[in-house]
């Protein structure tokens, strides 16, 4: 990948700045790029940088458009990006065979010669899956150590190779791969042991993580619209649920299901959690209340539109085209179809979601989206984009368009911001508060581009 191929196109708007990052041009001829995208710190400006890893070439894109590029030498399996010696310069610490090495970030061209820190045999010494990012450098007793997983323990070593401590793992001999914490997650989870390579969540390791991409059992039991559809025939305590409010371990849950008529049934109950985050008793959902429309879910957290600390409902509904041939033809020929989103706020005093929608949003989407799954919405994100502590909404409005609505006391009739891209959007790669200022940035993906919407 050449340096010129990584030039970022920046477009500025009210709250976002768009960076369009083309992926490897040679790989584009072979289909969608398999690039891996994650956030990490590359410098000391306290704002996370966007890393794009394509094979053994890694580029770092800062929010101000600065570009750095590193080519990994052969044999690197896993790596971490960290200021290991506290000098303010971030660098790469990696496992290369039986050696632990360090590499600079700000390089281009040929692979740099790694600087060996020490030799250590580990489970990662023989893996062929790399290079992939993993949390390697953790603090132990105020000392920056490199965590080396072996078959029987995790060794914590100084950068000179001397062992600070060792955490044996019972039964580790039955496993062949090391487990690592989420990249940017809590390094203390290294103590969990070995259970196969885990997917990491690409978040800044030194900044408060955004709620969006993280998933905890204590917050929700699902993220799927299909599960909601299938739940209606189940017993209520088996319905998918999410946390409406958590007050010192007393959790208000909303159990939800969607019936065939696209009505959402909601049952709420309070659940007392123990110190480890598990219910002290079996939850008993209350009576069902029905709301017109199907519940909108996303990979991000559930919304709190009015910023009162309680989660709210967002429901979608659409008119049926009718059963006549003419009506169906008009729907297909017209190419798009109206859809309505309705926000129902939670009332703490009433202990339920309000039956009347506080806000509605009506727009049109491609009619084919209704045929592709249980929910026609593409890539929705619930997050605070402007820092007002209220949840905003973002989603695709066309195959290659992405709209953003800022919630004040209502949704605007049209997106407050809309972006049109060269290619169709295929997925949401990341959502994160990269500067720790309460504003969530979004990274979208197409087959051959990464689109970073940085909040300002």
C-alpha positions, 0 to 999 in steps of 0.5 A: 500500500502506497502512502499516496493511496492513504490520503484522507478526504475531509469534509466538515459539517456542524458536529462531524468531520468526515474522513474517507480512507481508501483501502488497498487498491490492489486488494480492491480488484479481488473483492471487499477488503478484509481490513481490520479497523480499530482505535488506539492511541498513537500519540499523547494528544489524548484523542484516539487514532484510527488504525487500519490493518491490511495484511502486514501493513498498518496505517494510523489516521489521526482526527486531524488528518495526520497519517502514519504507516508501519509494515510489520516484519514477518513472523509477528503474531500479536501486537499492542500499541502503547507508551511502554516506557512513559516517554510520551512516544507510543510504539508497537510491542509485539510477539515475533516467534519466541522474541518480544520486540518493539517497533516504531509507528511513524514509518513508511515503506519497508519493514523496520528492523525490530528491536528485541526486548527479550526472548520468551516462549508463549502460546503466541509464539507459533500462531499463524493468525497474526498480526492482530492487536491484543492487550499485552502491556498491563500495569502490575504494582505500578510497573508497566509489564508485558503479559506473556501467556504460556500453557500453564500461566500468565507471566508478567515481565519487565521490558528487560525480560525479568519476571515481576509476577506469575499467575498460574492457570488451573487446567490450562494444559487442556487449551491450545490458544491464549485468551486476551481481554478486549483491546481497550478493555480492562487489562485485569481480565487477563486473569481469566485464563485461556478459552480460545482467541476472543474478539476484541472491542476496538476502543481507546485503551487510555480513555473512558470507553463509549457505551455503544459497542460494549455488551454486558450481560447485566445491561441486556439479553439480546441485540436481535430483531429476530429474537424479538419476533420469536419471543412472542410465543415464549414465556414472558420471563424468557423474553429478551430484555434490557435495563431501563435503570440501575439504582445501586443494584436495583435494576428496572428491566423491560422484557420485550416481544414483537407479535405478527402485527408488529406490535411491541409487548413490554413487561417491566419488573424490578430485579435486585442484583447481588454483588456479582451482578446476578439476580438474587431471585428469579425475575417476574415480569409484570403485565404486558403493555402493547405499543404500536410498532416494532422495537428498534435495536442496534449494536449500540446501547438503548436510547435515552432521548430526553437525558433523564437517565432512563432508557426509552423505546424507539418503534418502527412502523410502515403502511402495508401496500395492500394485496392488489397487484396494482398496489404491489407494483406501485410499491416496487416501481416507486423504489422507496416506501414510507416508514415512521419511527416513534419515541416513547419515553419511560415515566419513572413515576408511572413505572412504564413507557408512555403510551403516546409517542413523545416524538415521531420521525417519518421518512422513506427508505428503499422498499427492498429493505423491508424484504431483507429481514425482521427490521428494515432499518440499516446500521442504526446507532443510538449515541450522544453525538453533540455532547448534550447528554441526550441520545441522538440517532444515525442510520442509512437513508439510502444504500450509500447515504447516512443520516444523523438526527440530533434529538432536542425535544423532537426529531427534525423532519429531515436529517440534521446532517447527511453524508453521501459516499462513493460506495454502499455502506456495508457495516458499522465498524466502530462507535466510540468517544475518542476524546473522552468529551461525551461525543461519539464518533462513528466509523462506517465501512464499504467494500473498499473504503473506511469512512470516519465521522469524527465528532468535533 
